[in-house]
Amino acid sequence: MTATTSVSAQNGSDSDLETITAQRLRAHVDHLAGTIGERNIFRPQALNTAAAYIEQTWRVQGYEVIAQEYTVKGVLSANLEATRTGAAHPGELLLIGAHYDSVYGSPGANDNGSGVATLLELSRLFSRVAPARSVRFVAFTNEEPPFFTTGQQGSMVYARAARERGDDIRLMVSLETVGSYSDAAGSQAYPPLFRFFYPDRGNFIALVSNFSSRPAMRKLARAFRDSSEFPLEYLASFEVIPGVAWSDHRSFWKQGYDALMVTDTAFYRYPYYHSRADTPEKLNYEAFAVMSNGLFRALVLIANEQ
């Protein structure tokens, strides 16, 4: 796809070049959910404009961008890929992904403009370091219904092709709805019984995995806590628990890869989930930036582990 959209989030002072700021995250979310708005197969021009924005952002950061194109309902769609090649183990991959489509009827600021904003800022910072393992960034299309869990979901297409190529993906990290935080008592809900074990304030970021990916999840949790004081909770559970498998990490589980989701817990916390009210001003960008910087430092540790 040809990039034609201006990259408004590339502007910034010299002092924020080595960190993720609230202003940079807000610029990405504003562009995706404000300027572009609802973006999905039912609004193909908007979906392609979002893809062009991501592609241009990565090219400005110095990456070669590969598009994995396929047609759904007569509409050309694309997963986009950019890779920071590892210095010591280039064939070993840490894959970080986020879907850039939004659900029908929603501008998708938090779901998943926030995930894409983090993805673009992580890639920007990784372009300035030399990880031992390769770090691959993937923007997935068609995650939302009616494609979720089907063979036409972008991450299903990508993960299947990765397995067929023999890609050595050591861990897949799905960035899903990561911009909402609150210190208010009662701001966090859970499935039945979970409230007895986790806090009632929605001020934390969560790591979620299935049981087979639990060791990898715990490793990332330790790295995050070594890198940041931002509140973190984590859970390995059954895939049938509502929300546990509700993102692109599920596609990689199906192909036998370790994978986990990084999330603010979406509908368990965010009242505007999958609605027209999921707009950019609803997010807590200051907390969002602190979390994103901690996540970057943790992922550097994972990319460099022996």
Contacts in CASP RR format, 6 or more apart in sequence:
PFRMAT RR
TARGET T0000
AUTHOR 0000-0000-0000
METHOD contacts of the structure
MODEL  1
MTATTSVSAQNGSDSDLETITAQRLRAHVDHLAGTIGERNIFRPQALNTA
AAYIEQTWRVQGYEVIAQEYTVKGVLSANLEATRTGAAHPGELLLIGAHY
DSVYGSPGANDNGSGVATLLELSRLFSRVAPARSVRFVAFTNEEPPFFTT
GQQGSMVYARAARERGDDIRLMVSLETVGSYSDAAGSQAYPPLFRFFYPD
RGNFIALVSNFSSRPAMRKLARAFRDSSEFPLEYLASFEVIPGVAWSDHR
SFWKQGYDALMVTDTAFYRYPYYHSRADTPEKLNYEAFAVMSNGLFRALV
LIANEQ
1 48 0 8 1.000
1 51 0 8 1.000
1 52 0 8 1.000
1 55 0 8 1.000
1 67 0 8 1.000
1 69 0 8 1.000
1 78 0 8 1.000
1 80 0 8 1.000
2 52 0 8 1.000
3 52 0 8 1.000
3 53 0 8 1.000
3 55 0 8 1.000
3 56 0 8 1.000
3 59 0 8 1.000
4 52 0 8 1.000
4 56 0 8 1.000
5 31 0 8 1.000
5 49 0 8 1.000
5 52 0 8 1.000
5 53 0 8 1.000
5 56 0 8 1.000
6 56 0 8 1.000
7 53 0 8 1.000
7 56 0 8 1.000
7 57 0 8 1.000
7 60 0 8 1.000
8 27 0 8 1.000
8 30 0 8 1.000
8 31 0 8 1.000
9 24 0 8 1.000
9 27 0 8 1.000
9 28 0 8 1.000
9 31 0 8 1.000
9 57 0 8 1.000
9 117 0 8 1.000
9 120 0 8 1.000
10 57 0 8 1.000
10 60 0 8 1.000
11 27 0 8 1.000
12 23 0 8 1.000
12 24 0 8 1.000
16 23 0 8 1.000
16 24 0 8 1.000
17 128 0 8 1.000
18 125 0 8 1.000
18 128 0 8 1.000
19 125 0 8 1.000
19 293 0 8 1.000
20 118 0 8 1.000
20 121 0 8 1.000
20 122 0 8 1.000
20 125 0 8 1.000
20 289 0 8 1.000
20 292 0 8 1.000
20 293 0 8 1.000
20 296 0 8 1.000
21 289 0 8 1.000
22 285 0 8 1.000
22 286 0 8 1.000
22 288 0 8 1.000
22 289 0 8 1.000
23 285 0 8 1.000
24 117 0 8 1.000
24 121 0 8 1.000
24 289 0 8 1.000
25 114 0 8 1.000
25 117 0 8 1.000
25 118 0 8 1.000
25 121 0 8 1.000
25 285 0 8 1.000
25 288 0 8 1.000
25 289 0 8 1.000
25 292 0 8 1.000
26 280 0 8 1.000
26 283 0 8 1.000
26 285 0 8 1.000
28 113 0 8 1.000
28 116 0 8 1.000
28 117 0 8 1.000
28 120 0 8 1.000
28 121 0 8 1.000
29 109 0 8 1.000
29 113 0 8 1.000
29 114 0 8 1.000
29 117 0 8 1.000
29 280 0 8 1.000
29 283 0 8 1.000
30 280 0 8 1.000
31 53 0 8 1.000
32 39 0 8 1.000
32 50 0 8 1.000
32 53 0 8 1.000
32 100 0 8 1.000
32 108 0 8 1.000
32 109 0 8 1.000
32 113 0 8 1.000
32 116 0 8 1.000
32 117 0 8 1.000
33 102 0 8 1.000
33 107 0 8 1.000
33 108 0 8 1.000
33 109 0 8 1.000
33 113 0 8 1.000
33 278 0 8 1.000
33 279 0 8 1.000
33 280 0 8 1.000
34 107 0 8 1.000
34 109 0 8 1.000
34 279 0 8 1.000
34 280 0 8 1.000
36 46 0 8 1.000
36 49 0 8 1.000
36 50 0 8 1.000
36 53 0 8 1.000
37 46 0 8 1.000
37 102 0 8 1.000
37 107 0 8 1.000
37 108 0 8 1.000
38 46 0 8 1.000
38 102 0 8 1.000
38 104 0 8 1.000
38 105 0 8 1.000
38 106 0 8 1.000
38 107 0 8 1.000
38 108 0 8 1.000
39 46 0 8 1.000
39 47 0 8 1.000
39 49 0 8 1.000
39 50 0 8 1.000
39 100 0 8 1.000
39 101 0 8 1.000
39 102 0 8 1.000
40 46 0 8 1.000
40 47 0 8 1.000
40 101 0 8 1.000
40 102 0 8 1.000
40 103 0 8 1.000
40 104 0 8 1.000
40 142 0 8 1.000
40 144 0 8 1.000
41 47 0 8 1.000
41 72 0 8 1.000
41 73 0 8 1.000
41 75 0 8 1.000
41 77 0 8 1.000
41 101 0 8 1.000
41 142 0 8 1.000
41 147 0 8 1.000
42 104 0 8 1.000
44 75 0 8 1.000
44 76 0 8 1.000
47 75 0 8 1.000
47 77 0 8 1.000
47 100 0 8 1.000
47 101 0 8 1.000
47 141 0 8 1.000
48 76 0 8 1.000
50 100 0 8 1.000
50 101 0 8 1.000
50 116 0 8 1.000
51 67 0 8 1.000
51 78 0 8 1.000
51 80 0 8 1.000
51 100 0 8 1.000
51 139 0 8 1.000
51 141 0 8 1.000
54 80 0 8 1.000
54 100 0 8 1.000
54 116 0 8 1.000
54 120 0 8 1.000
54 139 0 8 1.000
55 65 0 8 1.000
55 67 0 8 1.000
55 80 0 8 1.000
57 120 0 8 1.000
58 65 0 8 1.000
58 80 0 8 1.000
58 82 0 8 1.000
58 120 0 8 1.000
58 123 0 8 1.000
58 137 0 8 1.000
59 65 0 8 1.000
61 82 0 8 1.000
61 123 0 8 1.000
61 124 0 8 1.000
61 127 0 8 1.000
62 127 0 8 1.000
63 82 0 8 1.000
63 83 0 8 1.000
63 84 0 8 1.000
63 123 0 8 1.000
63 127 0 8 1.000
63 137 0 8 1.000
64 82 0 8 1.000
64 83 0 8 1.000
65 80 0 8 1.000
65 81 0 8 1.000
65 82 0 8 1.000
66 80 0 8 1.000
66 81 0 8 1.000
66 82 0 8 1.000
67 78 0 8 1.000
67 79 0 8 1.000
67 80 0 8 1.000
67 81 0 8 1.000
68 78 0 8 1.000
68 79 0 8 1.000
68 80 0 8 1.000
68 81 0 8 1.000
68 157 0 8 1.000
68 158 0 8 1.000
68 161 0 8 1.000
69 76 0 8 1.000
69 77 0 8 1.000
69 78 0 8 1.000
70 76 0 8 1.000
70 77 0 8 1.000
70 78 0 8 1.000
70 152 0 8 1.000
70 154 0 8 1.000
70 157 0 8 1.000
71 77 0 8 1.000
72 142 0 8 1.000
72 147 0 8 1.000
72 152 0 8 1.000
77 141 0 8 1.000
77 142 0 8 1.000
77 154 0 8 1.000
78 141 0 8 1.000
79 138 0 8 1.000
79 139 0 8 1.000
79 140 0 8 1.000
79 141 0 8 1.000
79 154 0 8 1.000
79 155 0 8 1.000
79 157 0 8 1.000
79 158 0 8 1.000
80 138 0 8 1.000
80 139 0 8 1.000
81 136 0 8 1.000
81 137 0 8 1.000
81 138 0 8 1.000
81 139 0 8 1.000
82 123 0 8 1.000
82 136 0 8 1.000
82 137 0 8 1.000
83 134 0 8 1.000
83 135 0 8 1.000
83 136 0 8 1.000
83 137 0 8 1.000
84 123 0 8 1.000
84 126 0 8 1.000
84 127 0 8 1.000
84 129 0 8 1.000
84 131 0 8 1.000
84 134 0 8 1.000
84 135 0 8 1.000
84 136 0 8 1.000
84 137 0 8 1.000
85 134 0 8 1.000
86 130 0 8 1.000
86 131 0 8 1.000
86 132 0 8 1.000
86 133 0 8 1.000
86 134 0 8 1.000
86 135 0 8 1.000
86 303 0 8 1.000
87 130 0 8 1.000
87 131 0 8 1.000
87 132 0 8 1.000
88 132 0 8 1.000
88 133 0 8 1.000
89 132 0 8 1.000
89 133 0 8 1.000
89 134 0 8 1.000
90 133 0 8 1.000
90 134 0 8 1.000
91 133 0 8 1.000
91 134 0 8 1.000
91 168 0 8 1.000
92 133 0 8 1.000
92 134 0 8 1.000
92 168 0 8 1.000
92 170 0 8 1.000
93 133 0 8 1.000
93 134 0 8 1.000
93 135 0 8 1.000
93 136 0 8 1.000
93 167 0 8 1.000
93 168 0 8 1.000
93 169 0 8 1.000
93 170 0 8 1.000
94 131 0 8 1.000
94 133 0 8 1.000
94 134 0 8 1.000
94 135 0 8 1.000
94 136 0 8 1.000
94 169 0 8 1.000
94 170 0 8 1.000
94 171 0 8 1.000
94 173 0 8 1.000
94 299 0 8 1.000
94 302 0 8 1.000
94 303 0 8 1.000
95 135 0 8 1.000
95 136 0 8 1.000
95 137 0 8 1.000
95 138 0 8 1.000
95 169 0 8 1.000
95 171 0 8 1.000
95 172 0 8 1.000
95 173 0 8 1.000
95 252 0 8 1.000
96 119 0 8 1.000
96 122 0 8 1.000
96 135 0 8 1.000
96 136 0 8 1.000
96 137 0 8 1.000
96 138 0 8 1.000
96 172 0 8 1.000
96 173 0 8 1.000
96 175 0 8 1.000
96 299 0 8 1.000
97 119 0 8 1.000
97 137 0 8 1.000
97 138 0 8 1.000
97 139 0 8 1.000
97 140 0 8 1.000
97 172 0 8 1.000
97 173 0 8 1.000
97 174 0 8 1.000
97 175 0 8 1.000
97 248 0 8 1.000
98 112 0 8 1.000
98 113 0 8 1.000
98 115 0 8 1.000
98 116 0 8 1.000
98 118 0 8 1.000
98 119 0 8 1.000
98 139 0 8 1.000
98 140 0 8 1.000
98 174 0 8 1.000
98 175 0 8 1.000
98 176 0 8 1.000
98 248 0 8 1.000
99 112 0 8 1.000
99 116 0 8 1.000
99 139 0 8 1.000
99 140 0 8 1.000
99 141 0 8 1.000
99 142 0 8 1.000
99 143 0 8 1.000
99 144 0 8 1.000
99 154 0 8 1.000
99 155 0 8 1.000
99 176 0 8 1.000
99 247 0 8 1.000
99 248 0 8 1.000
100 112 0 8 1.000
100 113 0 8 1.000
100 116 0 8 1.000
100 139 0 8 1.000
100 140 0 8 1.000
100 141 0 8 1.000
101 112 0 8 1.000
101 141 0 8 1.000
101 142 0 8 1.000
101 143 0 8 1.000
101 144 0 8 1.000
102 108 0 8 1.000
102 111 0 8 1.000
102 112 0 8 1.000
102 113 0 8 1.000
102 144 0 8 1.000
102 278 0 8 1.000
103 111 0 8 1.000
103 144 0 8 1.000
103 145 0 8 1.000
103 274 0 8 1.000
104 144 0 8 1.000
104 145 0 8 1.000
105 276 0 8 1.000
106 274 0 8 1.000
106 275 0 8 1.000
106 276 0 8 1.000
106 278 0 8 1.000
107 276 0 8 1.000
107 278 0 8 1.000
107 279 0 8 1.000
108 278 0 8 1.000
108 279 0 8 1.000
109 278 0 8 1.000
109 279 0 8 1.000
109 280 0 8 1.000
109 282 0 8 1.000
109 283 0 8 1.000
110 177 0 8 1.000
110 178 0 8 1.000
110 179 0 8 1.000
110 180 0 8 1.000
110 264 0 8 1.000
110 266 0 8 1.000
110 270 0 8 1.000
110 272 0 8 1.000
110 273 0 8 1.000
110 278 0 8 1.000
110 282 0 8 1.000
110 283 0 8 1.000
111 176 0 8 1.000
111 177 0 8 1.000
111 266 0 8 1.000
111 270 0 8 1.000
111 273 0 8 1.000
111 274 0 8 1.000
111 278 0 8 1.000
112 143 0 8 1.000
112 175 0 8 1.000
112 176 0 8 1.000
112 177 0 8 1.000
114 175 0 8 1.000
114 177 0 8 1.000
114 178 0 8 1.000
114 179 0 8 1.000
114 180 0 8 1.000
114 264 0 8 1.000
114 283 0 8 1.000
114 288 0 8 1.000
115 175 0 8 1.000
115 176 0 8 1.000
115 177 0 8 1.000
115 178 0 8 1.000
115 179 0 8 1.000
116 139 0 8 1.000
116 175 0 8 1.000
118 175 0 8 1.000
118 178 0 8 1.000
118 288 0 8 1.000
118 292 0 8 1.000
118 295 0 8 1.000
119 137 0 8 1.000
119 139 0 8 1.000
119 175 0 8 1.000
121 292 0 8 1.000
121 296 0 8 1.000
122 137 0 8 1.000
122 292 0 8 1.000
122 295 0 8 1.000
122 296 0 8 1.000
122 299 0 8 1.000
123 137 0 8 1.000
125 296 0 8 1.000
126 135 0 8 1.000
126 137 0 8 1.000
126 296 0 8 1.000
126 299 0 8 1.000
126 300 0 8 1.000
126 303 0 8 1.000
129 300 0 8 1.000
131 300 0 8 1.000
131 303 0 8 1.000
131 304 0 8 1.000
132 303 0 8 1.000
132 304 0 8 1.000
132 305 0 8 1.000
133 170 0 8 1.000
133 303 0 8 1.000
133 304 0 8 1.000
135 299 0 8 1.000
135 303 0 8 1.000
138 155 0 8 1.000
138 158 0 8 1.000
140 153 0 8 1.000
140 154 0 8 1.000
140 155 0 8 1.000
140 158 0 8 1.000
140 248 0 8 1.000
141 154 0 8 1.000
142 152 0 8 1.000
142 153 0 8 1.000
142 154 0 8 1.000
143 153 0 8 1.000
143 154 0 8 1.000
143 155 0 8 1.000
143 247 0 8 1.000
143 248 0 8 1.000
147 153 0 8 1.000
147 154 0 8 1.000
148 246 0 8 1.000
149 156 0 8 1.000
149 250 0 8 1.000
150 156 0 8 1.000
151 157 0 8 1.000
151 160 0 8 1.000
153 248 0 8 1.000
153 251 0 8 1.000
154 248 0 8 1.000
154 251 0 8 1.000
155 174 0 8 1.000
155 248 0 8 1.000
155 250 0 8 1.000
155 251 0 8 1.000
155 252 0 8 1.000
156 251 0 8 1.000
156 254 0 8 1.000
158 251 0 8 1.000
159 172 0 8 1.000
159 251 0 8 1.000
159 252 0 8 1.000
159 254 0 8 1.000
159 255 0 8 1.000
159 257 0 8 1.000
160 251 0 8 1.000
160 255 0 8 1.000
162 169 0 8 1.000
162 255 0 8 1.000
162 257 0 8 1.000
163 255 0 8 1.000
163 256 0 8 1.000
163 257 0 8 1.000
169 252 0 8 1.000
169 257 0 8 1.000
169 258 0 8 1.000
170 216 0 8 1.000
170 258 0 8 1.000
171 216 0 8 1.000
171 220 0 8 1.000
171 257 0 8 1.000
171 258 0 8 1.000
171 259 0 8 1.000
171 260 0 8 1.000
171 302 0 8 1.000
172 248 0 8 1.000
172 249 0 8 1.000
172 252 0 8 1.000
172 257 0 8 1.000
172 258 0 8 1.000
172 259 0 8 1.000
172 260 0 8 1.000
173 220 0 8 1.000
173 249 0 8 1.000
173 259 0 8 1.000
173 260 0 8 1.000
173 261 0 8 1.000
173 262 0 8 1.000
173 299 0 8 1.000
174 247 0 8 1.000
174 248 0 8 1.000
174 249 0 8 1.000
174 259 0 8 1.000
174 260 0 8 1.000
174 261 0 8 1.000
174 262 0 8 1.000
175 262 0 8 1.000
176 246 0 8 1.000
176 247 0 8 1.000
176 248 0 8 1.000
176 249 0 8 1.000
176 261 0 8 1.000
176 262 0 8 1.000
176 263 0 8 1.000
176 266 0 8 1.000
177 263 0 8 1.000
177 264 0 8 1.000
177 265 0 8 1.000
177 266 0 8 1.000
177 270 0 8 1.000
177 273 0 8 1.000
178 205 0 8 1.000
178 262 0 8 1.000
178 263 0 8 1.000
178 264 0 8 1.000
178 288 0 8 1.000
178 291 0 8 1.000
178 292 0 8 1.000
179 264 0 8 1.000
179 283 0 8 1.000
179 284 0 8 1.000
179 285 0 8 1.000
179 287 0 8 1.000
179 288 0 8 1.000
179 291 0 8 1.000
180 202 0 8 1.000
180 264 0 8 1.000
180 269 0 8 1.000
180 270 0 8 1.000
180 282 0 8 1.000
180 283 0 8 1.000
180 284 0 8 1.000
181 202 0 8 1.000
181 203 0 8 1.000
181 204 0 8 1.000
181 264 0 8 1.000
181 284 0 8 1.000
181 287 0 8 1.000
181 288 0 8 1.000
181 291 0 8 1.000
182 188 0 8 1.000
182 201 0 8 1.000
182 202 0 8 1.000
182 203 0 8 1.000
182 269 0 8 1.000
182 284 0 8 1.000
183 201 0 8 1.000
183 202 0 8 1.000
183 203 0 8 1.000
184 201 0 8 1.000
184 202 0 8 1.000
185 200 0 8 1.000
185 201 0 8 1.000
186 200 0 8 1.000
186 201 0 8 1.000
186 202 0 8 1.000
187 200 0 8 1.000
187 201 0 8 1.000
187 202 0 8 1.000
187 203 0 8 1.000
187 269 0 8 1.000
188 198 0 8 1.000
188 199 0 8 1.000
188 200 0 8 1.000
188 201 0 8 1.000
188 202 0 8 1.000
188 265 0 8 1.000
188 268 0 8 1.000
188 269 0 8 1.000
189 195 0 8 1.000
189 268 0 8 1.000
189 269 0 8 1.000
190 198 0 8 1.000
190 268 0 8 1.000
191 241 0 8 1.000
191 242 0 8 1.000
191 268 0 8 1.000
194 235 0 8 1.000
198 233 0 8 1.000
199 231 0 8 1.000
199 233 0 8 1.000
202 264 0 8 1.000
202 265 0 8 1.000
202 269 0 8 1.000
203 231 0 8 1.000
203 287 0 8 1.000
204 230 0 8 1.000
204 231 0 8 1.000
204 232 0 8 1.000
204 233 0 8 1.000
205 224 0 8 1.000
205 230 0 8 1.000
205 231 0 8 1.000
205 232 0 8 1.000
205 233 0 8 1.000
205 262 0 8 1.000
205 263 0 8 1.000
205 264 0 8 1.000
205 291 0 8 1.000
205 295 0 8 1.000
206 232 0 8 1.000
206 233 0 8 1.000
206 234 0 8 1.000
206 235 0 8 1.000
206 261 0 8 1.000
206 262 0 8 1.000
206 263 0 8 1.000
206 264 0 8 1.000
206 265 0 8 1.000
207 217 0 8 1.000
207 220 0 8 1.000
207 221 0 8 1.000
207 224 0 8 1.000
207 232 0 8 1.000
207 233 0 8 1.000
207 234 0 8 1.000
207 235 0 8 1.000
207 260 0 8 1.000
207 261 0 8 1.000
207 262 0 8 1.000
208 217 0 8 1.000
208 234 0 8 1.000
208 235 0 8 1.000
208 236 0 8 1.000
208 237 0 8 1.000
208 243 0 8 1.000
208 244 0 8 1.000
208 260 0 8 1.000
208 261 0 8 1.000
208 263 0 8 1.000
209 216 0 8 1.000
209 217 0 8 1.000
209 234 0 8 1.000
209 235 0 8 1.000
209 236 0 8 1.000
209 249 0 8 1.000
209 258 0 8 1.000
209 259 0 8 1.000
209 260 0 8 1.000
209 261 0 8 1.000
210 236 0 8 1.000
210 237 0 8 1.000
210 238 0 8 1.000
210 239 0 8 1.000
210 244 0 8 1.000
210 245 0 8 1.000
210 253 0 8 1.000
211 236 0 8 1.000
211 237 0 8 1.000
211 238 0 8 1.000
212 253 0 8 1.000
212 256 0 8 1.000
212 258 0 8 1.000
213 236 0 8 1.000
213 253 0 8 1.000
213 258 0 8 1.000
213 259 0 8 1.000
213 260 0 8 1.000
214 236 0 8 1.000
215 258 0 8 1.000
216 258 0 8 1.000
216 260 0 8 1.000
217 234 0 8 1.000
217 236 0 8 1.000
217 260 0 8 1.000
218 234 0 8 1.000
219 302 0 8 1.000
219 305 0 8 1.000
220 260 0 8 1.000
220 298 0 8 1.000
220 299 0 8 1.000
220 302 0 8 1.000
221 232 0 8 1.000
221 234 0 8 1.000
223 297 0 8 1.000
223 298 0 8 1.000
223 299 0 8 1.000
223 301 0 8 1.000
223 302 0 8 1.000
224 230 0 8 1.000
224 232 0 8 1.000
224 294 0 8 1.000
224 295 0 8 1.000
224 298 0 8 1.000
225 232 0 8 1.000
226 298 0 8 1.000
226 301 0 8 1.000
227 294 0 8 1.000
227 297 0 8 1.000
227 298 0 8 1.000
227 301 0 8 1.000
228 290 0 8 1.000
228 291 0 8 1.000
228 293 0 8 1.000
228 294 0 8 1.000
228 295 0 8 1.000
228 297 0 8 1.000
228 298 0 8 1.000
230 287 0 8 1.000
230 290 0 8 1.000
230 291 0 8 1.000
230 294 0 8 1.000
235 244 0 8 1.000
237 244 0 8 1.000
238 244 0 8 1.000
239 245 0 8 1.000
239 250 0 8 1.000
239 253 0 8 1.000
243 266 0 8 1.000
245 253 0 8 1.000
246 266 0 8 1.000
247 261 0 8 1.000
247 263 0 8 1.000
249 259 0 8 1.000
249 260 0 8 1.000
249 261 0 8 1.000
250 259 0 8 1.000
252 258 0 8 1.000
252 259 0 8 1.000
253 259 0 8 1.000
262 295 0 8 1.000
264 270 0 8 1.000
266 273 0 8 1.000
267 273 0 8 1.000
267 274 0 8 1.000
270 278 0 8 1.000
270 282 0 8 1.000
272 278 0 8 1.000
272 279 0 8 1.000
272 282 0 8 1.000
END
